[in-house]
Amino acid sequence: MPFEGAPASDLDRQVDALADAVAAAAGPVVLVSNEIALGVVPMQAETRRFVDALGLLHQRIAAVCDRVTLMVAGCELAVKGHR
């Protein structure tokens, strides 16, 4: 789902480029992002598209990461790769 004014293929290329860079990184990489889809679904179409696009970005990046952590109220919640 593209952001307003960006063709889907351009957004897809940018997400793929970021995922490739993370996967190819020689050392640890820490990414921080807001999870905005845990609340009420917005009424405006533009906002829903943004929420959907960010969710797809999170999924794509999480797929290439060894470890994914969700922080809630300062508490670490293991999502992927914790032992």
MOPAC internal coordinates of N, CA, C and O (Angstrom, degrees):
PM7 1SCF
backbone

  N    0.0000 0     0.00 0     0.00 0    0    0    0
  C    1.4502 1     0.00 0     0.00 0    1    0    0
  C    1.5272 1   108.59 1     0.00 0    2    1    0
  O    1.2310 1   119.72 1   -62.15 1    3    2    1
  N    1.2954 1   118.14 1   117.85 1    3    2    1
  C    1.4656 1   120.30 1  -175.66 1    5    3    2
  C    1.5178 1   112.62 1   -78.13 1    6    5    3
  O    1.2310 1   121.45 1   -24.57 1    7    6    5
  N    1.3225 1   114.82 1   155.43 1    7    6    5
  C    1.4553 1   120.23 1   169.84 1    9    7    6
  C    1.5174 1   107.32 1   -72.44 1   10    9    7
  O    1.2310 1   120.26 1   -20.85 1   11   10    9
  N    1.3137 1   117.12 1   159.15 1   11   10    9
  C    1.4680 1   122.16 1   179.80 1   13   11   10
  C    1.5241 1   110.08 1   -52.55 1   14   13   11
  O    1.2310 1   120.39 1   -56.19 1   15   14   13
  N    1.3231 1   116.85 1   123.81 1   15   14   13
  C    1.4567 1   121.79 1   176.14 1   17   15   14
  C    1.5170 1   114.96 1    87.80 1   18   17   15
  O    1.2310 1   119.54 1   174.24 1   19   18   17
  N    1.3355 1   118.49 1    -5.76 1   19   18   17
  C    1.4603 1   120.51 1  -179.34 1   21   19   18
  C    1.5268 1   109.30 1  -110.67 1   22   21   19
  O    1.2310 1   120.25 1   -52.41 1   23   22   21
  N    1.3206 1   117.12 1   127.59 1   23   22   21
  C    1.4687 1   118.92 1   177.66 1   25   23   22
  C    1.5245 1   110.69 1   -63.71 1   26   25   23
  O    1.2310 1   120.57 1   -32.15 1   27   26   25
  N    1.3100 1   116.52 1   147.85 1   27   26   25
  C    1.4686 1   120.71 1  -178.51 1   29   27   26
  C    1.5253 1   111.07 1   -55.75 1   30   29   27
  O    1.2310 1   119.89 1   139.90 1   31   30   29
  N    1.3094 1   117.82 1   -40.10 1   31   30   29
  C    1.4530 1   120.18 1  -177.60 1   33   31   30
  C    1.5293 1   111.59 1   -64.77 1   34   33   31
  O    1.2310 1   119.79 1   144.56 1   35   34   33
  N    1.3271 1   118.00 1   -35.44 1   35   34   33
  C    1.4620 1   121.25 1   178.34 1   37   35   34
  C    1.5259 1   110.14 1   -67.32 1   38   37   35
  O    1.2310 1   120.01 1   134.93 1   39   38   37
  N    1.3181 1   117.58 1   -45.07 1   39   38   37
  C    1.4581 1   121.03 1   178.48 1   41   39   38
  C    1.5248 1   110.10 1   -63.56 1   42   41   39
  O    1.2310 1   120.47 1   136.30 1   43   42   41
  N    1.3162 1   116.70 1   -43.70 1   43   42   41
  C    1.4646 1   120.44 1   178.42 1   45   43   42
  C    1.5216 1   111.14 1   -59.29 1   46   45   43
  O    1.2310 1   120.05 1   137.56 1   47   46   45
  N    1.3227 1   117.50 1   -42.44 1   47   46   45
  C    1.4735 1   121.34 1   178.90 1   49   47   46
  C    1.5234 1   110.82 1   -62.99 1   50   49   47
  O    1.2310 1   120.45 1   138.88 1   51   50   49
  N    1.3183 1   116.75 1   -41.12 1   51   50   49
  C    1.4566 1   120.16 1  -179.49 1   53   51   50
  C    1.5272 1   111.25 1   -67.03 1   54   53   51
  O    1.2310 1   120.22 1   138.64 1   55   54   53
  N    1.3131 1   117.18 1   -41.36 1   55   54   53
  C    1.4672 1   121.02 1   178.17 1   57   55   54
  C    1.5297 1   109.58 1   -65.26 1   58   57   55
  O    1.2310 1   120.54 1   136.38 1   59   58   57
  N    1.3283 1   116.57 1   -43.62 1   59   58   57
  C    1.4692 1   120.02 1   177.76 1   61   59   58
  C    1.5285 1   111.47 1   -61.27 1   62   61   59
  O    1.2310 1   120.31 1   139.16 1   63   62   61
  N    1.3328 1   117.01 1   -40.84 1   63   62   61
  C    1.4653 1   120.82 1   179.07 1   65   63   62
  C    1.5262 1   111.04 1   -63.04 1   66   65   63
  O    1.2310 1   120.27 1   138.16 1   67   66   65
  N    1.3231 1   117.08 1   -41.84 1   67   66   65
  C    1.4614 1   120.35 1   177.59 1   69   67   66
  C    1.5208 1   110.51 1   -65.27 1   70   69   67
  O    1.2310 1   120.08 1   135.01 1   71   70   69
  N    1.3158 1   117.46 1   -44.99 1   71   70   69
  C    1.4619 1   121.08 1   179.58 1   73   71   70
  C    1.5280 1   110.44 1   -61.57 1   74   73   71
  O    1.2310 1   120.15 1   138.31 1   75   74   73
  N    1.3197 1   117.33 1   -41.69 1   75   74   73
  C    1.4679 1   121.15 1   178.33 1   77   75   74
  C    1.5257 1   110.93 1   -63.42 1   78   77   75
  O    1.2310 1   120.42 1   138.48 1   79   78   77
  N    1.3242 1   116.79 1   -41.52 1   79   78   77
  C    1.4651 1   120.92 1   180.00 1   81   79   78
  C    1.5255 1   110.91 1   -65.23 1   82   81   79
  O    1.2310 1   120.36 1   138.52 1   83   82   81
  N    1.3178 1   116.91 1   -41.48 1   83   82   81
  C    1.4649 1   120.49 1   178.46 1   85   83   82
  C    1.5276 1   109.71 1   -64.85 1   86   85   83
  O    1.2310 1   120.51 1   134.50 1   87   86   85
  N    1.3157 1   116.62 1   -45.50 1   87   86   85
  C    1.4703 1   120.73 1  -179.03 1   89   87   86
  C    1.5239 1   111.83 1   -63.58 1   90   89   87
  O    1.2310 1   119.73 1   147.33 1   91   90   89
  N    1.3209 1   118.12 1   -32.67 1   91   90   89
  C    1.4613 1   122.32 1  -176.52 1   93   91   90
  C    1.5263 1   113.47 1   -90.77 1   94   93   91
  O    1.2310 1   119.71 1   175.74 1   95   94   93
  N    1.2988 1   118.17 1    -4.26 1   95   94   93
  C    1.4649 1   121.52 1  -176.37 1   97   95   94
  C    1.5273 1   110.57 1   -59.61 1   98   97   95
  O    1.2310 1   121.19 1   -44.02 1   99   98   97
  N    1.3288 1   115.33 1   135.98 1   99   98   97
  C    1.4580 1   121.02 1  -178.24 1  101   99   98
  C    1.5248 1   112.89 1   -75.75 1  102  101   99
  O    1.2310 1   120.58 1   156.76 1  103  102  101
  N    1.3182 1   116.50 1   -23.24 1  103  102  101
  C    1.4559 1   120.32 1  -177.85 1  105  103  102
  C    1.5082 1   111.01 1  -131.93 1  106  105  103
  O    1.2310 1   120.48 1     8.13 1  107  106  105
  N    1.3051 1   116.69 1  -171.87 1  107  106  105
  C    1.4606 1   120.67 1  -179.98 1  109  107  106
  C    1.5282 1   112.13 1   -63.22 1  110  109  107
  O    1.2310 1   121.03 1   -36.16 1  111  110  109
  N    1.3031 1   115.63 1   143.84 1  111  110  109
  C    1.4610 1   122.89 1   176.42 1  113  111  110
  C    1.5203 1   106.95 1  -127.77 1  114  113  111
  O    1.2310 1   120.43 1   -47.69 1  115  114  113
  N    1.3182 1   116.78 1   132.31 1  115  114  113
  C    1.4595 1   121.27 1   176.09 1  117  115  114
  C    1.5142 1   107.78 1  -116.42 1  118  117  115
  O    1.2310 1   120.64 1   -58.02 1  119  118  117
  N    1.3136 1   116.38 1   121.98 1  119  118  117
  C    1.4640 1   122.40 1   176.85 1  121  119  118
  C    1.5191 1   107.80 1  -114.79 1  122  121  119
  O    1.2310 1   120.90 1   -41.49 1  123  122  121
  N    1.3168 1   115.89 1   138.51 1  123  122  121
  C    1.4619 1   121.14 1   178.59 1  125  123  122
  C    1.5157 1   107.92 1  -124.21 1  126  125  123
  O    1.2310 1   120.55 1   -49.43 1  127  126  125
  N    1.3226 1   116.56 1   130.57 1  127  126  125
  C    1.4550 1   121.39 1   179.64 1  129  127  126
  C    1.5160 1   109.07 1  -146.83 1  130  129  127
  O    1.2310 1   120.94 1   -23.06 1  131  130  129
  N    1.3025 1   115.81 1   156.94 1  131  130  129
  C    1.4597 1   120.79 1   176.39 1  133  131  130
  C    1.5210 1   110.48 1   -87.67 1  134  133  131
  O    1.2310 1   120.77 1   -43.45 1  135  134  133
  N    1.3159 1   116.13 1   136.55 1  135  134  133
  C    1.4631 1   121.33 1   173.03 1  137  135  134
  C    1.5240 1   106.02 1   -93.84 1  138  137  135
  O    1.2310 1   120.86 1   -71.91 1  139  138  137
  N    1.3200 1   115.96 1   108.09 1  139  138  137
  C    1.4636 1   119.54 1  -172.98 1  141  139  138
  C    1.5225 1   113.12 1  -106.68 1  142  141  139
  O    1.2310 1   120.01 1  -175.56 1  143  142  141
  N    1.3241 1   117.59 1     4.44 1  143  142  141
  C    1.4639 1   120.09 1  -175.06 1  145  143  142
  C    1.5245 1   112.80 1  -102.25 1  146  145  143
  O    1.2310 1   119.66 1  -164.06 1  147  146  145
  N    1.3094 1   118.24 1    15.94 1  147  146  145
  C    1.4575 1   120.25 1  -178.32 1  149  147  146
  C    1.5196 1   113.06 1   -93.24 1  150  149  147
  O    1.2310 1   120.20 1  -179.15 1  151  150  149
  N    1.3217 1   117.22 1     0.85 1  151  150  149
  C    1.4549 1   120.30 1  -177.76 1  153  151  150
  C    1.5142 1   112.13 1  -113.96 1  154  153  151
  O    1.2310 1   121.73 1    28.46 1  155  154  153
  N    1.2975 1   114.29 1  -151.54 1  155  154  153
  C    1.4569 1   121.79 1  -179.72 1  157  155  154
  C    1.5250 1   109.77 1   -68.24 1  158  157  155
  O    1.2310 1   120.10 1   -41.34 1  159  158  157
  N    1.3254 1   117.41 1   138.66 1  159  158  157
  C    1.4591 1   121.91 1   178.05 1  161  159  158
  C    1.5271 1   108.58 1   -73.16 1  162  161  159
  O    1.2310 1   119.83 1   -54.43 1  163  162  161
  N    1.3334 1   117.93 1   125.57 1  163  162  161
  C    1.4636 1   120.40 1  -177.77 1  165  163  162
  C    1.5333 1   112.25 1   -66.50 1  166  165  163
  O    1.2310 1   120.91 1   -27.85 1  167  166  165
  N    1.3012 1   115.87 1   152.15 1  167  166  165
  C    1.4605 1   121.46 1  -179.62 1  169  167  166
  C    1.5262 1   112.35 1   -79.19 1  170  169  167
  O    1.2310 1   119.84 1   145.19 1  171  170  169
  N    1.3206 1   117.91 1   -34.81 1  171  170  169
  C    1.4607 1   121.28 1  -174.86 1  173  171  170
  C    1.5239 1   110.86 1   -72.81 1  174  173  171
  O    1.2310 1   120.97 1   -44.85 1  175  174  173
  N    1.3316 1   115.75 1   135.15 1  175  174  173
  C    1.4660 1   121.48 1  -177.59 1  177  175  174
  C    1.5243 1   111.43 1   -60.96 1  178  177  175
  O    1.2310 1   119.85 1   139.36 1  179  178  177
  N    1.3406 1   117.90 1   -40.64 1  179  178  177
  C    1.4622 1   120.94 1  -178.87 1  181  179  178
  C    1.5239 1   110.83 1   -61.98 1  182  181  179
  O    1.2310 1   120.75 1   138.01 1  183  182  181
  N    1.3219 1   116.16 1   -41.99 1  183  182  181
  C    1.4610 1   120.34 1  -178.98 1  185  183  182
  C    1.5146 1   110.56 1   -68.39 1  186  185  183
  O    1.2310 1   120.00 1   139.91 1  187  186  185
  N    1.3127 1   117.60 1   -40.09 1  187  186  185
  C    1.4641 1   120.63 1   177.44 1  189  187  186
  C    1.5277 1   110.54 1   -62.15 1  190  189  187
  O    1.2310 1   120.54 1   139.54 1  191  190  189
  N    1.3491 1   116.56 1   -40.46 1  191  190  189
  C    1.4691 1   119.56 1   178.14 1  193  191  190
  C    1.5248 1   110.78 1   -63.10 1  194  193  191
  O    1.2310 1   120.50 1   138.98 1  195  194  193
  N    1.3274 1   116.65 1   -41.02 1  195  194  193
  C    1.4621 1   120.09 1   178.35 1  197  195  194
  C    1.5233 1   110.41 1   -63.15 1  198  197  195
  O    1.2310 1   119.93 1   133.46 1  199  198  197
  N    1.3252 1   117.74 1   -46.54 1  199  198  197
  C    1.4629 1   122.09 1   179.76 1  201  199  198
  C    1.5339 1   110.00 1   -59.88 1  202  201  199
  O    1.2310 1   120.38 1   135.93 1  203  202  201
  N    1.3253 1   116.88 1   -44.07 1  203  202  201
  C    1.4672 1   121.05 1   178.56 1  205  203  202
  C    1.5289 1   111.45 1   -63.63 1  206  205  203
  O    1.2310 1   120.30 1   135.98 1  207  206  205
  N    1.3263 1   117.02 1   -44.02 1  207  206  205
  C    1.4642 1   121.05 1  -178.95 1  209  207  206
  C    1.5258 1   110.73 1   -64.20 1  210  209  207
  O    1.2310 1   120.13 1   138.33 1  211  210  209
  N    1.3186 1   117.35 1   -41.67 1  211  210  209
  C    1.4607 1   120.37 1   179.38 1  213  211  210
  C    1.5283 1   110.34 1   -65.90 1  214  213  211
  O    1.2310 1   120.37 1   140.58 1  215  214  213
  N    1.3174 1   116.89 1   -39.42 1  215  214  213
  C    1.4602 1   120.41 1   177.41 1  217  215  214
  C    1.5175 1   111.92 1   -62.60 1  218  217  215
  O    1.2310 1   120.41 1   138.49 1  219  218  217
  N    1.3302 1   116.82 1   -41.51 1  219  218  217
  C    1.4679 1   120.58 1   177.40 1  221  219  218
  C    1.5296 1   111.07 1   -65.89 1  222  221  219
  O    1.2310 1   120.56 1   141.34 1  223  222  221
  N    1.3367 1   116.53 1   -38.66 1  223  222  221
  C    1.4649 1   120.48 1   175.85 1  225  223  222
  C    1.5241 1   110.23 1   -60.38 1  226  225  223
  O    1.2310 1   120.48 1   132.60 1  227  226  225
  N    1.3337 1   116.68 1   -47.40 1  227  226  225
  C    1.4636 1   120.56 1   179.33 1  229  227  226
  C    1.5264 1   110.90 1   -58.44 1  230  229  227
  O    1.2310 1   120.08 1   136.75 1  231  230  229
  N    1.3240 1   117.45 1   -43.25 1  231  230  229
  C    1.4652 1   120.90 1  -179.58 1  233  231  230
  C    1.5266 1   111.20 1   -63.28 1  234  233  231
  O    1.2310 1   120.58 1   135.83 1  235  234  233
  N    1.3192 1   116.50 1   -44.17 1  235  234  233
  C    1.4658 1   121.64 1  -177.32 1  237  235  234
  C    1.5269 1   110.85 1   -64.89 1  238  237  235
  O    1.2310 1   120.76 1   136.58 1  239  238  237
  N    1.3258 1   116.16 1   -43.42 1  239  238  237
  C    1.4612 1   119.60 1  -179.26 1  241  239  238
  C    1.5276 1   110.28 1   -71.31 1  242  241  239
  O    1.2310 1   119.86 1   139.11 1  243  242  241
  N    1.3164 1   117.88 1   -40.89 1  243  242  241
  C    1.4746 1   120.88 1   178.60 1  245  243  242
  C    1.5228 1   111.06 1   -59.82 1  246  245  243
  O    1.2310 1   120.41 1   147.81 1  247  246  245
  N    1.3246 1   116.81 1   -32.19 1  247  246  245
  C    1.4647 1   120.86 1  -178.98 1  249  247  246
  C    1.5287 1   112.12 1   -63.97 1  250  249  247
  O    1.2310 1   119.74 1   150.55 1  251  250  249
  N    1.3313 1   118.10 1   -29.45 1  251  250  249
  C    1.4655 1   120.55 1  -178.56 1  253  251  250
  C    1.5253 1   112.58 1   -99.63 1  254  253  251
  O    1.2310 1   119.98 1   178.45 1  255  254  253
  N    1.3133 1   117.65 1    -1.55 1  255  254  253
  C    1.4631 1   121.46 1  -179.68 1  257  255  254
  C    1.5208 1   110.81 1   -93.01 1  258  257  255
  O    1.2310 1   121.00 1   -33.61 1  259  258  257
  N    1.3223 1   115.69 1   146.39 1  259  258  257
  C    1.4607 1   120.96 1   176.54 1  261  259  258
  C    1.5230 1   111.42 1   -78.99 1  262  261  259
  O    1.2310 1   120.93 1   152.38 1  263  262  261
  N    1.3241 1   115.83 1   -27.62 1  263  262  261
  C    1.4688 1   120.42 1  -175.63 1  265  263  262
  C    1.5250 1   108.95 1  -140.55 1  266  265  263
  O    1.2310 1   120.89 1   -44.80 1  267  266  265
  N    1.3239 1   115.90 1   135.20 1  267  266  265
  C    1.4630 1   122.50 1   177.32 1  269  267  266
  C    1.5244 1   107.39 1  -132.07 1  270  269  267
  O    1.2310 1   121.07 1   -49.39 1  271  270  269
  N    1.3224 1   115.56 1   130.61 1  271  270  269
  C    1.4605 1   121.51 1  -178.72 1  273  271  270
  C    1.5151 1   109.23 1  -128.12 1  274  273  271
  O    1.2310 1   120.91 1   -46.34 1  275  274  273
  N    1.3207 1   115.86 1   133.66 1  275  274  273
  C    1.4640 1   121.94 1   174.21 1  277  275  274
  C    1.5225 1   107.14 1  -104.14 1  278  277  275
  O    1.2310 1   120.84 1   -54.43 1  279  278  277
  N    1.3105 1   116.00 1   125.57 1  279  278  277
  C    1.4579 1   120.38 1   178.32 1  281  279  278
  C    1.5225 1   108.79 1  -100.89 1  282  281  279
  O    1.2310 1   120.80 1   -52.96 1  283  282  281
  N    1.3315 1   116.07 1   127.04 1  283  282  281
  C    1.4623 1   121.78 1   178.90 1  285  283  282
  C    1.5174 1   107.64 1  -132.06 1  286  285  283
  O    1.2310 1   120.89 1   -60.85 1  287  286  285
  N    1.3149 1   115.91 1   119.15 1  287  286  285
  C    1.4640 1   121.60 1   178.89 1  289  287  286
  C    1.5237 1   111.84 1    52.13 1  290  289  287
  O    1.2310 1   120.95 1  -141.14 1  291  290  289
  N    1.3302 1   115.79 1    38.86 1  291  290  289
  C    1.4526 1   120.76 1   178.51 1  293  291  290
  C    1.5128 1   114.48 1    79.00 1  294  293  291
  O    1.2310 1   120.26 1  -174.68 1  295  294  293
  N    1.3308 1   117.11 1     5.32 1  295  294  293
  C    1.4649 1   121.32 1   179.87 1  297  295  294
  C    1.5177 1   109.83 1  -106.69 1  298  297  295
  O    1.2310 1   121.08 1   -44.53 1  299  298  297
  N    1.3229 1   115.53 1   135.47 1  299  298  297
  C    1.4604 1   122.35 1  -179.18 1  301  299  298
  C    1.5308 1   109.81 1   -83.96 1  302  301  299
  O    1.2310 1   120.95 1   -54.77 1  303  302  301
  N    1.3296 1   115.79 1   125.23 1  303  302  301
  C    1.4587 1   121.01 1   176.11 1  305  303  302
  C    1.5301 1   108.52 1  -116.11 1  306  305  303
  O    1.2310 1   120.15 1   -61.89 1  307  306  305
  N    1.3056 1   117.33 1   118.11 1  307  306  305
  C    1.4580 1   121.88 1  -178.31 1  309  307  306
  C    1.5254 1   109.32 1   -69.62 1  310  309  307
  O    1.2310 1   120.95 1   -51.92 1  311  310  309
  N    1.3288 1   115.78 1   128.08 1  311  310  309
  C    1.4550 1   121.84 1   176.88 1  313  311  310
  C    1.5250 1   110.09 1  -109.71 1  314  313  311
  O    1.2310 1   120.78 1   138.68 1  315  314  313
  N    1.3388 1   116.11 1   -41.32 1  315  314  313
  C    1.4605 1   120.28 1  -176.66 1  317  315  314
  C    1.5269 1   109.40 1  -153.73 1  318  317  315
  O    1.2310 1   120.29 1   -43.80 1  319  318  317
  N    1.3396 1   117.05 1   136.20 1  319  318  317
  C    1.4446 1   123.03 1   169.26 1  321  319  318
  C    1.5100 1   117.13 1    78.00 1  322  321  319
  O    1.2310 1   119.35 1  -166.05 1  323  322  321
  N    1.2857 1   118.85 1    13.95 1  323  322  321
  C    1.4738 1   121.09 1   177.69 1  325  323  322
  C    1.5225 1   109.47 1   -91.50 1  326  325  323
  O    1.2310 1   120.78 1   -35.56 1  327  326  325
  N    1.3245 1   116.11 1   144.44 1  327  326  325
  C    1.4806 1   120.11 1   177.83 1  329  327  326
  C    1.4826 1   110.21 1  -133.27 1  330  329  327
  O    1.2310 1   120.10 1   180.00 1  331  330  329

